[in-house]
Each structure stands twice: as structure tokens, then as C-alpha cells.
Amino acid sequence: MTIVEHLRSLGHRIVNAVWRIGYTSRFFLLILLYSGISFRRFHLTIKELFSSGVMSLIIILVAGLFVGMVLGLQGYETLKRYGAESALGSLVALSLVRELGPVLAALLFASRAGSAMTAEIGLMKATEQISAMEMMAINPIARVVAPRFWAGVISVPLLSALFSAMGVFGGYVVGVVLIGVDQGSFWSQMQAGVDFQHDIVNGIIKSFVFGVAVTAIALFEGYDAPPTAEGVSGATTRTVVESSLTILFLDFILTAFMFQGE
């Protein structure tokens, strides 16, 4: 390829990237604009809450339990070197509430529910259900997209809290029941080490931001997917990849702002 062809290819990619950013921003603003209409039919959001939130409970709870058990094992071995086994409860709780709970719950939500949203909307577009709604003067953003968006935004913080709770239980099972750490020390150190404002509230804020990002990406990829089998499968793959990278990037940014003064 000549230099002119390379420049033309680079320019084409830049133009497509700028167009995609603008289209994504416009899509997100339309979701917010038509959310009021979807709230009037809140039963649609409740239905999507079941599909995206309740149906993700099993993987969230099981993953949280095993993550907590691994934290209990690894944390005990590390703290044992310094004679601080009693701080195991604080280590497990802080690790889950601050970082692992919001991040892993959002990653699992993106893999399970986000990909399902993308595939569902992509198939609706491929089978011309979206076009049929527009022909019947039904706004697909208000009827299809907005309820799923708010269901995802509500689901992720709740799933994150359940993930952290199951993780703490898993750490308790390994640390107290199996290894033999003093139960009173485990819970008292946890209560003393976890601060509501700096730890729990910041974890909730993180999970809320992750929920907005993951759900918006999943819905946009589904709505923008080419109406073919290959297009829908590619959009589903992009949802998981883009959501995962976005979660990790936002986690770094939010952590830098939240805990820089400590």
C-alpha cells in the first residue's frame, strides 16, 4: 500500500470512530429523553428486571461464594506471616466491597445479561420487528430500549451487593469454619475496618456507573447491529469485549478519584 492509501485508510477509521461516538451519544440521550414514557408502563421495566437481574442471580451468587472462599484462603496465608489472622474479616470485606464486588458482578452481568440484550435487540432488528414498531407509530426506544436500560441500571448495584454478601459468607466459611479463625475477631475486625461512606457508598457508586455503561453498550450494539446472523453474533462479541474494557477503565478512574485522599 502507498502512503496515500495508508492515510486514506487512517482517515476512514477516524471518521468512522467520530461518527460512532456521536451516534452512541445521541442514542444515549434518546434513551434518557424517552425514559419518562417507559416509566408510565413500569411493568415493562419489571419484566426486564426479571430477565436481566433475577436470571443472573445464580451465577452471581455462586461466583461470589467461591471468590470469597479464595480470598479467605489467600488472605489467611498472607496475614499468618505477620500474626494478623484476626484481620481476615476486614481484608475479605474491603476487597469485596471496594473492588471485587462491583467489578466482577458487572463483568458477569455483561457476559450473561448484556450479551442477551444485544442478541435480543439484534434479532428484533433482523426480523424487522423494530421497523414494524416504527410503522405502527410505536417508538422502539421507549418501548424496547429504555425499559431494558433501567432494568440493567437497577440490577447491577443489587447484584453487586449480593455478590459481596456471598463473598463475605464464603470468607467466613473458610476462615472461621474450616481454618478456625476466632468468630468474634472475624466480625469485629470487619465492622471496625469497613466504613459506610468511604467503602460501601463508593462501591455502590461504582456499581451504578458500571451498570449504566454496560447496559448502554449492550443496547447500542444490539440496535446498531447489521440485520444478519453474522452481524448479530459480531455485535454480541463486541458487547462483551467493550463492556469488559470499559468496566476496567472506569474502575481505575473511579478508584483514583475516590481513594486518592486516604
Buried (B, 14 or more C-beta within 10 A) or exposed (E): EEEEEEEEEEEEEEEEEEEEEEEBEEBBEBBEEBBEEBBEBEEBBEBBBEBBBEBBEEBBBEBBBEBBBBBBBBBBEEBEEEEBBBBBBBBBBBBBBBBBBBBBBBBBBBBBBBBBBBBBBBBBBBEEBBEEBEEEEEBBBBBBBBBBBBBBBBBBBBBBBBBBBBBBBBBBBBBBEEBEBBEEBBBBBBEEBBEEEBBBEBBBBBBBBBBBBBBBBBBBBBBBBEBEEEBBBBBBEBBBEBBBEBBEEBBEEBBEEBEEEE
